[in-house]
Amino acid sequence: MSQSFIESRRLARIRPSAVRLFLPFAALALACFGVSFYNGRLPEQWMNITLYSVAGAIAFFFWLIPVLRYLSSYVDIFTTRVFYRAGLMGQNRSEAKFSQVTDVRLGDGRRIQLALTNGEIVELPRLPRAKKLTAEIQALVAKV
């Protein structure tokens, strides 16, 4: 086996802070409260149908889509690279191999920035414990 071969194992999967889900769950609670409070109290059938339709639309657009976006965005830290995935179904992806990283720094708004050898900057989203994570990534870059 060659000495240049380094096994790539996933060390951590880090998601953004779950505080982002407060407003979606508040919207879901509001929709549930509206349905439970007005169910059976409205005089016309079309009003009940409208109530359920509006509550379903609120649950879909203001709860389900943000929760799917949250669950499909994460940062994977491997022994040889950093992989960032975001978007509604994870269609936005970026990767930085540690052999190409020249600088790791904490940018604006606690965003981690990885400067690559070709001049490109890979910016990771706001993550919990960003200072500690930056130090760990710097240590991994120094190993490679």
ABEGO torsion letter per residue (X at the ends): XBAABBBBBBABBBBBBAAAAAAAAAAAAAAAAAAAAABGABABAAAAAAAAAAAAAAAAAAAAAAAAAAAABBBBBBAABBBBBBEAAGABBBBBBAAABABBBBBBGGBBBBBBAAGBBBBBBBBBGAAAAAAAAAAAAAAX
